[in-house]
Amino acid sequence: MQTDSEQQQGLEPSPQAYAEALEWLFGQTRAGAPRGLGRIRVLLERLGHPEQAFPAVQVIGTNGKGSVVAYLEAAFRAAGVRYGATTSPHLVEFRERIRTNAGQISKAEVTGFARWARNQHWDEHPAFFDLTTALAFRHFAQAGVEIAAVEAGVGGALDATSALERVWATIVTNVGEDHLEALGGSLEAVARDKAGAIRPGVPVLTGAEGIGLQVVREIAEERGAALYVLSEQNPLFDLPTLPVLKGRFQQANARLAVGALRLLGYPEAAISTGLSTALHPGRMHEFGIEGVRVVLDGAHNPPAARALAQEFTSYHLVFGGFPRKDYRAVLALLQPKARSLRYARAGKGALKAEVLQQEYWAPYFEEPLEALHQAITQAQQDGGPVLVTGSLYLVGAVLSGVSDPPSWSG
């Protein structure tokens, strides 16, 4: 493909050029077109099929995908292999989404790719996630990665990441109530969409339960894929050390990553180091401000909110979200333990005051940091923690405003 001189020379693009590239990327939507792999496959063909250049672990599921990728990435790093990793969404900066052992993708590469894609003629224009996924695959191919941990977006069978050619293991973390409308309206439909990414003969690891597990088992059997169901009694899932990421729910995520790493033949020392060094900002991420414990978590659907609430006896809650999520159910799960409640604007297109205040009345803040600091002031009076949640975009807005936000390893 053609690249601009900035990328070829490894030069940093101007801030304006980079900002314009991101603005264009974020502006590309499906615009009502059906989900499917047609757009990404055309895109990858024009890029010379980078998806064929490296093997991958595809991580699918309702919750926990990013944490599983974080454990895999840390173990790959400990094993000394050249790796790639994708997660979404980003918290502070777009380049967090695409990483290798050398660090985040460069601004020059992002800018050059956007310029190339913008100048192409498309019969069916690729959407943002198609473009981002193709950019990641091309970056991994050019970097010569030996393995990649790839987080799926919505669903599985029709997700852009399912254009991968060399999947060595599939992880279906769980099946829960999220994207119901997009994936068919029922848990069984969600499970069929996610499990539809299972490849013939490729091992599957899952923490799914109930109807989700039934569907995963059915499709794995149909496709001759060995199925490993998460169980503490199965030594495949034994944890050599406790995971560094906080939250009881991280035990399941860590066990799934450990199981995949063992199936792929990674040494126990690398697996153990991966568990103790994984980084995943924005999920049960804790720090102190003015003597108050502040916890940020991107829980945005009922299963995640339920698990998050179990980590606390009470908290001062700062909540923000988006209309496309089941925010009513999430709020209903979080509000009972809230000593106080404040709403914050999570980002462009986020829930507004009049909508949220119909559920539970609370003050609404256009600036998330103002909501945070008012919650901290109240928490100083009773010693309780502050919990900021409802959207990863809200978490990112807070992280970008506090001093010394965490950075991705590289």
C-alpha positions in Angstrom: 0.0 0.0 0.0 1.1 3.6 -0.4 2.3 5.4 2.7 3.1 9.1 3.2 6.7 10.3 3.6 6.2 11.0 7.3 5.5 7.3 8.0 8.3 6.1 5.7 10.9 8.3 7.4 9.5 7.6 10.9 8.8 11.2 11.5 6.3 12.5 14.0 3.3 14.0 12.2 2.1 17.5 13.1 -0.4 17.6 16.0 -3.0 18.9 13.5 -2.4 16.1 11.0 -2.7 13.4 13.7 -5.8 15.1 15.2 -7.4 15.2 11.7 -6.6 11.5 11.2 -8.3 10.5 14.4 -11.3 12.7 13.7 -11.7 11.0 10.3 -11.3 7.5 11.8 -13.8 8.2 14.6 -16.3 9.6 12.0 -16.5 6.3 10.0 -19.6 4.4 11.0 -21.6 1.6 9.5 -24.5 4.1 9.0 -27.1 1.4 9.4 -25.3 -1.2 7.2 -25.5 -4.8 8.5 -22.7 -6.3 10.6 -20.4 -8.5 8.6 -16.9 -9.3 7.4 -17.3 -8.0 3.8 -15.8 -4.6 4.6 -12.8 -5.8 6.6 -12.0 -8.5 4.0 -11.9 -6.0 1.1 -9.7 -3.7 3.3 -7.3 -6.5 4.2 -7.0 -7.6 0.6 -5.9 -4.1 -0.4 -3.4 -4.2 2.4 -1.9 -7.4 1.1 -3.5 -9.8 3.6 -1.6 -8.9 6.8 -4.1 -11.2 8.8 -2.3 -14.2 7.3 1.1 -13.1 8.6 0.8 -14.1 12.3 -0.9 -16.6 14.7 -3.4 -15.2 17.3 -5.5 -15.9 20.3 -8.9 -14.5 19.7 -10.6 -13.3 22.9 -14.4 -13.0 22.7 -17.1 -12.5 25.4 -19.3 -10.1 27.2 -16.9 -9.1 30.0 -13.3 -9.7 30.9 -11.8 -9.7 27.3 -9.4 -6.8 28.0 -8.2 -8.4 31.2 -7.5 -11.7 29.5 -5.6 -9.9 26.8 -3.6 -8.1 29.5 -2.5 -11.4 31.1 -1.7 -13.0 27.7 0.3 -9.9 26.7 2.3 -9.9 30.0 3.1 -13.6 29.6 4.2 -13.1 26.0 6.5 -10.3 27.2 7.9 -12.4 30.0 8.6 -15.2 27.5 10.6 -12.8 25.3 8.5 -13.3 22.2 7.6 -10.6 19.7 3.9 -10.1 20.3 1.0 -7.9 19.3 -2.1 -7.0 21.4 -5.3 -5.2 20.7 -7.9 -3.9 23.2 -10.8 -1.5 22.9 -11.9 1.1 23.7 -8.9 3.2 24.6 -8.9 5.3 27.8 -6.8 8.3 27.1 -5.1 7.9 23.7 -6.1 6.0 20.6 -2.8 4.3 20.3 -3.4 2.3 23.4 -5.6 0.0 21.2 -2.6 -1.3 19.2 0.5 -2.5 21.0 3.5 -4.7 20.4 6.6 -5.6 22.5 8.1 -2.3 21.2 5.2 -0.2 22.6 2.2 1.6 21.1 1.7 2.1 17.4 3.3 5.4 16.2 1.3 8.5 15.5 3.0 8.5 12.0 1.6 5.1 11.2 -1.9 6.0 12.3 -1.8 9.2 10.3 -0.4 7.5 7.2 -3.0 4.8 7.3 -5.9 7.2 7.7 -4.6 9.2 4.8 -4.3 6.1 2.6 -7.8 4.8 3.6 -9.4 8.2 3.1 -8.1 8.3 -0.5 -9.4 4.8 -1.4 -12.6 4.2 -3.3 -14.9 1.9 -1.4 -18.1 0.3 -2.7 -19.0 -0.3 1.0 -17.0 2.0 3.2 -15.3 0.3 6.2 -16.4 1.5 9.6 -14.2 2.6 12.5 -13.7 -0.9 14.0 -12.9 -2.4 10.6 -10.3 0.3 10.0 -8.8 0.0 13.4 -8.6 -3.8 13.2 -7.0 -3.7 9.8 -4.5 -1.1 11.0 -3.6 -3.4 13.9 -3.2 -6.4 11.7 -1.0 -4.5 9.3 1.1 -3.2 12.2 1.6 -6.7 13.6 2.6 -8.1 10.2 5.1 -5.3 9.6 6.5 -5.8 13.1 6.9 -9.6 12.5 5.0 -10.6 15.7 5.2 -14.2 16.6 1.8 -14.2 18.4 -1.0 -11.8 18.9 -3.7 -11.4 21.5 -6.7 -9.9 19.8 -9.8 -8.7 21.6 -13.0 -8.9 19.6 -15.5 -6.1 19.5 -19.2 -6.8 19.5 -20.1 -10.5 19.1 -17.9 -13.0 17.4 -18.9 -14.6 14.1 -19.4 -11.2 12.3 -16.8 -9.3 14.3 -14.0 -7.7 12.3 -11.4 -9.7 14.3 -12.9 -12.9 12.9 -11.1 -12.1 9.6 -8.0 -13.6 11.3 -6.6 -16.5 9.3 -4.4 -18.3 11.9 -6.3 -18.5 15.2 -4.5 -20.9 17.5 -6.9 -20.7 20.4 -10.3 -19.1 21.0 -11.4 -17.8 24.4 -15.0 -17.1 25.1 -14.9 -15.4 28.5 -18.6 -15.4 29.2 -22.0 -14.6 27.8 -24.1 -11.9 29.4 -26.6 -9.1 28.9 -24.9 -6.6 26.6 -25.5 -5.6 23.0 -28.7 -7.7 23.1 -30.3 -5.6 20.4 -27.4 -5.9 18.0 -26.9 -9.6 18.6 -30.4 -11.0 18.4 -32.3 -9.9 21.5 -31.8 -13.0 23.7 -28.9 -14.6 25.6 -29.1 -17.6 23.3 -28.8 -15.3 20.3 -25.8 -13.5 21.9 -24.2 -16.9 22.6 -24.7 -18.1 19.0 -23.1 -14.9 17.6 -20.1 -15.1 19.9 -19.6 -18.9 19.6 -20.0 -18.6 15.8 -16.3 -17.5 15.8 -15.2 -20.9 17.0 -12.9 -22.4 14.3 -12.9 -26.1 13.2 -10.3 -28.0 15.2 -9.1 -24.9 17.1 -9.3 -25.3 20.9 -11.9 -23.3 22.9 -11.6 -22.1 26.5 -14.7 -20.6 28.2 -16.1 -19.4 31.4 -19.6 -19.3 30.1 -22.4 -20.8 32.1 -26.0 -21.8 31.6 -27.5 -21.3 28.1 -24.2 -19.6 27.0 -22.2 -22.7 27.8 -24.8 -25.0 26.2 -24.5 -23.0 22.9 -20.7 -22.9 23.1 -20.5 -26.7 23.7 -22.9 -27.4 20.8 -21.0 -25.3 18.3 -17.6 -26.6 19.5 -18.8 -30.2 19.0 -20.2 -29.4 15.6 -16.8 -28.0 14.5 -14.6 -30.5 16.1 -13.0 -28.0 18.4 -11.7 -29.2 21.8 -13.6 -27.5 24.6 -12.1 -26.6 27.9 -14.7 -25.3 30.4 -13.3 -23.2 33.3 -13.1 -25.3 36.5 -10.9 -24.9 39.5 -10.7 -28.7 39.6 -9.0 -28.8 36.2 -5.2 -28.4 36.6 -5.1 -26.6 33.2 -6.6 -23.6 35.0 -4.5 -23.7 38.1 -3.1 -20.3 39.1 0.6 -20.4 39.9 0.3 -17.1 41.7 -2.5 -14.6 42.4 -3.3 -12.2 39.6 -2.2 -8.6 40.1 -5.4 -7.1 38.7 -7.9 -6.4 41.5 -11.4 -7.8 41.8 -12.7 -11.3 42.6 -13.9 -11.6 39.0 -10.2 -11.4 37.9 -9.7 -15.0 39.1 -11.8 -16.3 36.2 -10.1 -14.0 33.6 -6.7 -15.1 34.8 -7.5 -18.8 34.8 -8.7 -18.6 31.1 -5.5 -16.8 30.1 -3.4 -19.4 32.0 -5.3 -22.2 30.3 -4.7 -20.8 26.8 -1.0 -20.2 27.6 -0.5 -23.8 28.8 -2.2 -25.2 25.7 0.1 -23.1 23.5 3.1 -24.4 25.4 4.4 -21.3 27.3 6.7 -22.0 30.2 5.3 -21.8 33.7 7.7 -19.1 34.7 6.4 -16.8 31.9 2.8 -17.6 32.9 3.5 -16.7 36.6 5.3 -13.5 35.7 2.4 -12.6 33.4 -0.1 -12.9 36.2 1.9 -10.7 38.5 2.8 -8.0 35.9 -0.3 -7.5 33.8 -1.5 -4.0 33.3 -5.1 -3.0 32.5 -5.8 0.6 33.5 -9.4 1.5 34.1 -10.6 -1.8 35.6 -10.7 -1.7 39.4 -7.9 0.8 39.1 -7.2 2.4 42.5 -5.3 5.5 43.6 -5.5 8.0 46.4 -6.5 11.7 46.1 -6.5 13.9 49.2 -6.5 10.9 51.5 -9.5 9.3 49.7 -9.5 5.9 48.0 -10.7 6.4 44.4 -11.6 3.4 42.2 -12.2 3.6 38.5 -13.9 0.8 36.6 -15.5 0.7 33.2 -18.4 -1.5 34.1 -21.2 -0.7 31.6 -23.5 -3.7 31.5 -25.4 -5.7 34.2 -23.0 -8.6 34.7 -20.0 -6.2 35.1 -22.0 -3.9 37.5 -23.1 -6.9 39.6 -19.5 -8.1 40.0 -18.3 -4.6 40.7 -20.8 -3.9 43.4 -19.8 -7.1 45.2 -16.3 -5.6 45.7 -17.7 -2.9 48.1 -19.9 -2.5 51.1 -20.6 1.2 50.2 -19.1 4.0 48.1 -19.7 7.5 46.9 -20.8 6.9 43.3 -19.9 9.0 40.2 -21.8 7.5 37.2 -21.9 8.3 33.5 -22.9 6.2 30.5 -24.4 6.1 27.1 -28.0 5.5 25.8 -27.1 2.4 23.9 -26.2 0.5 27.1 -28.6 -0.9 29.7 -27.8 2.0 32.0 -31.1 1.5 34.0 -30.1 -2.0 35.0 -26.5 -0.9 35.7 -27.7 2.0 37.9 -30.2 -0.3 39.7 -27.3 -2.6 40.7 -25.0 0.1 41.8 -27.3 2.6 43.5 -28.2 0.6 46.6 -24.7 0.7 48.0 -24.2 4.4 47.1 -23.8 6.8 50.1 -24.1 9.6 47.6 -24.6 9.8 43.8 -23.4 12.2 41.2 -23.8 12.0 37.4 -21.1 13.0 35.0 -21.0 13.5 31.2 -19.1 10.5 29.9 -18.3 11.9 26.5 -19.9 12.9 23.2 -23.4 11.4 22.9 -23.5 10.4 26.6 -26.6 10.3 28.8 -27.8 13.7 29.7 -29.1 15.0 33.1 -32.8 14.8 32.3 -32.5 11.1 31.3 -30.4 10.0 34.3 -32.4 12.0 36.8 -35.5 10.2 35.9 -34.0 7.0 37.3 -32.6 8.5 40.6 -32.3 12.2 41.3 -28.7 13.4 41.7 -26.7 16.4 40.5 -25.3 16.3 37.0 -21.8 17.6 36.0 -20.7 18.4 32.5 -17.1 18.1 33.7 -16.3 14.6 35.2 -13.4 16.0 37.3 -15.8 18.4 39.1 -18.1 15.5 40.0 -15.0 13.5 41.2 -13.7 16.3 43.4 -17.1 17.0 45.0 -17.4 13.2 45.7 -13.9 13.3 47.3 -14.9 16.2 49.5 -17.9 14.3 50.8 -15.9 11.1 51.2 -13.4 12.9 53.4 -16.1 13.4 55.9 -17.0 9.7 56.3 -13.9 7.8 55.1 -15.8 6.0 52.3 -14.3 5.3 48.9 -15.3 7.0 45.6 -16.3 4.8 42.7 -16.3 6.2 39.2 -18.0 3.9 36.7 -20.6 3.3 34.0 -18.4 3.7 31.0 -14.7 3.3 30.0 -15.0 6.7 28.3 -15.9 8.3 31.6 -12.9 6.5 33.2 -10.7 7.7 30.4 -11.9 11.3 30.9 -11.0 11.1 34.6 -7.6 9.5 34.0 -6.7 12.1 31.5 -7.3 14.8 34.1 -5.7 13.4 37.2 -2.0 13.7 37.8 0.3 10.9 36.7 -2.3 8.7 34.9 -1.1 5.1 34.3 0.7 4.4 31.0 0.7 1.2 28.9 3.8 -0.9 29.2 6.0 -1.2 26.3 
